[in-house]
Amino acid sequence: MTNVTLEEVNKNVLELKREIEEIRSFLNEDFELAEDVKKEIEESRKRSDSEFISNENIQFN
């Protein structure tokens, strides 16, 4: 079994805190969808439900 020092644990915890802060700042940004994405969403909403495959009908290999 590998011995882990308190310094290593502290280093890992500090790195995790830094990464969490990056994720938080990323999630707090205001995003705007590109026009082509908006168009695709609009077109998909016009499609009939019968055009889609239900989860029950999906077959996995």
Contacts in CASP RR format, 6 or more apart in sequence:
PFRMAT RR
TARGET T0000
AUTHOR 0000-0000-0000
METHOD contacts of the structure
MODEL  1
MTNVTLEEVNKNVLELKREIEEIRSFLNEDFELAEDVKKEIEESRKRSDS
EFISNENIQFN
33 41 0 8 1.000
END
